Amino acid sequence: MTGNVFGKRWSLKRTLLASLLGLTLTLWASSAAIVYVDAQQESDELFDQSLVETAHLLLSLVENEVREHGLAQPISLPMKGHANPHRYLLFQVRDINQRVLYKNDGAPGDVFSPEAPDGLSWTRIGGKRWRLFTLWDERHELALVVAEPTSHREDISSRFFYKIIIFGTLLAVLATVAIWWSISRVVRALQASADEVTARTPNDLAEVSLSGVPSEVHPLLQAINRLFGRVRQTMEHEQRFTADAAHELRTPLAAIKTNLQVLKRARSAEERDEFIAGLSASVDRATHLVGQLLTLEKMDPQSGVTTTPDAGDLADLLREQSSHWREQCPQLDVQLGIAPAPCALHVDSMRILLRNLVENAMRYTPSPGTIIISCGQRDGRSFLCVADSGPGVPQEMQDRVFERFFRLGGASQPGSGLGLSIVARIADRHRAQIRLSPGIAGRGLSVTVTLP
């Protein structure tokens, strides 16, 4: 079943060895065959040339003998000292009447292949193949026929062939050793990296060592290291998120527990109603905190949640929320400055950003106070601005207000310290810029989000 699902496993080492060795041997065999054929052709040409030169030399000698002795009878020219004269050159001299006049020892008394043409040809003598060369004198009275056994050529070809086989065998052995060593070196580097990863614990996400590995493997290991880095960041993010959430939830849960204990000891309906109201406020705070945590997690880049921005207008968001803000905080003077502010935005997340900015301003602006919510265009870019007349944020603390769970010392208003952190996450998703400045009439805080 495993083989059907994941496919049959194969060996990189054996595949590379078979491929490279097969290619090497194929190239060598092709080259050897071409060299062998060319060498055999060159050898045949040299033998033929030697046969022709020998025939011319013998014919000139025979012509001298004929002038001295005449053509009365055949003359035998024995080749002494050769145990097997049929392995060496044989020749005959015949006249125009096909009468054999001269021959060497071992040559037959009958005419060599009477039908053989002039020049080079092939014939069979004693069941074996011979190379013939027929040459006539100038007066066309005498014909010299020289026969050479092919054993000469076959012996040379055989020796050359065996040398090629021996050389090829040695080459195959050396190539196998060299290719095996090269592949083993690469595989050892990969195995070392695999062993390094295998020996790690689940929490050990340090980078894999790149020392000693071939350059072709670097991209793979670098990709693994980048993956480890992303997993490490995700784990650190999850651990921080869990620790921070547990820390922040401890306060409202403790308040809920306290209110429940006090509620049990209530001595009157008025006290019971008071403790129930406190319990409800603690539950609301915990619910708000959980909602903020979930929103922050969703907006975090590590969550992997991505959406495509749509064309929209910030003015539409301000109009749809304006009545809700005035009802939510009637003791404050909520002013709107709405102008067209078209941009590419994620409507839901931008609505969350706007809600957090406004709720943050309402929470920290004492009554009577003023909040100005505006949008429009400036220098060709759309902006959203929420300004208040509250206590503001000291200059040295402005870089930290976007950290999760950060709250200014002495802050008396309930909150989770996540609002501006969520705003920063959403701004990052929109590639927007956030600028903090003094609020209304130089007091309070003004948060301006400028979008592309």
HUHUBEL-V573469 format. One record per pair of residues at least 12 apart in sequence whose C-alpha atoms are under 8 Angstrom apart, sorted by the first residue. I is the first residue (numbers start at 0). J is the second residue. If there is no record, write none. Layout:
I;J
I;J
This chain:
12;182
12;183
12;186
15;182
16;175
16;178
16;179
16;182
19;178
20;171
20;174
20;175
20;178
23;174
24;171
27;167
31;163
35;159
35;160
39;156
42;152
43;152
46;152
47;119
50;132
50;145
50;147
51;132
54;132
54;133
54;134
54;143
54;144
54;145
55;134
57;143
58;134
58;136
58;143
61;92
61;101
70;100
72;100
73;99
73;100
73;101
73;102
74;100
74;101
74;102
75;101
75;102
75;103
75;104
76;101
76;102
76;103
76;104
77;103
77;104
77;105
78;103
78;104
84;104
84;105
85;105
85;106
85;148
86;147
86;148
86;150
86;151
87;147
87;148
88;145
88;146
88;147
88;148
89;102
89;103
89;104
89;105
89;106
89;145
89;146
89;147
90;102
90;103
90;106
90;143
90;144
90;145
90;146
91;103
91;106
91;110
91;111
91;143
91;144
91;145
92;141
92;142
92;143
92;144
93;110
93;141
93;142
93;143
94;140
94;141
94;142
95;139
95;140
95;141
95;142
97;110
97;113
98;110
111;144
115;133
116;133
117;132
117;133
117;134
118;131
118;132
118;133
118;134
119;131
119;132
119;133
120;132
127;148
128;148
128;149
129;146
129;147
129;148
129;149
130;146
130;147
130;148
130;149
131;144
131;145
131;146
131;147
132;144
132;145
132;146
133;145
185;212
185;213
188;211
188;212
188;213
189;212
192;207
192;208
195;207
204;227
204;228
204;230
204;231
205;224
205;227
205;228
206;224
206;227
206;228
207;220
207;223
207;224
233;301
236;301
243;404
244;292
247;288
247;404
247;415
248;285
248;288
251;281
251;282
251;284
251;285
252;281
252;285
254;278
254;281
255;278
255;281
255;282
258;274
258;275
258;277
258;278
259;274
259;278
261;274
262;274
262;275
284;414
288;415
291;417
291;418
291;421
292;417
294;421
295;417
295;420
295;421
295;424
298;421
298;424
298;425
299;424
300;424
306;345
307;345
308;343
308;344
308;345
308;346
309;343
309;344
309;345
309;346
310;341
310;342
310;343
310;344
311;341
311;342
311;343
311;344
311;346
312;339
312;340
312;341
312;342
313;339
313;340
313;341
313;342
313;374
313;375
313;383
314;337
314;338
314;339
314;340
314;374
314;375
316;350
317;337
317;372
317;373
318;337
321;335
328;361
330;366
330;367
330;368
331;361
331;366
331;367
331;368
331;369
331;370
332;367
332;368
332;369
332;370
333;369
333;370
333;371
333;372
334;369
334;370
334;371
334;372
335;371
335;372
335;373
336;371
336;372
336;373
336;374
337;373
337;374
337;375
338;373
338;374
338;375
338;376
339;374
339;375
339;376
340;374
340;375
340;376
340;381
340;382
341;381
342;381
342;450
342;451
343;429
343;451
344;429
345;429
348;425
349;425
351;422
352;421
352;422
352;425
355;418
355;419
355;421
355;422
356;385
356;418
356;419
356;422
356;446
357;372
357;385
359;418
360;385
360;386
360;387
360;389
362;412
363;389
363;390
363;412
364;387
364;388
364;389
364;390
364;443
365;389
368;387
368;388
368;389
369;387
369;388
369;439
370;385
370;386
370;387
370;388
371;384
371;385
371;386
371;387
372;384
372;385
372;386
373;385
380;449
380;450
380;451
381;449
381;450
381;451
382;447
382;448
382;449
382;450
383;447
383;448
383;449
384;445
384;446
384;447
384;448
385;445
385;446
385;447
386;438
386;439
386;443
386;444
386;445
386;446
387;438
387;439
387;442
387;443
387;444
387;445
388;438
388;439
388;440
388;442
388;443
388;444
389;438
389;442
389;443
389;444
390;442
390;443
390;444
391;437
391;438
391;442
391;443
391;444
392;443
392;444
397;435
400;419
400;420
401;417
401;419
401;420
401;422
401;423
402;417
402;419
402;420
403;416
403;417
403;420
404;416
404;417
405;417
426;448
429;450
429;451
430;450
430;451
431;448
431;449
431;450
431;451
432;448
432;449
432;450
433;446
433;447
433;448
433;449
434;446
434;447
434;448
435;447
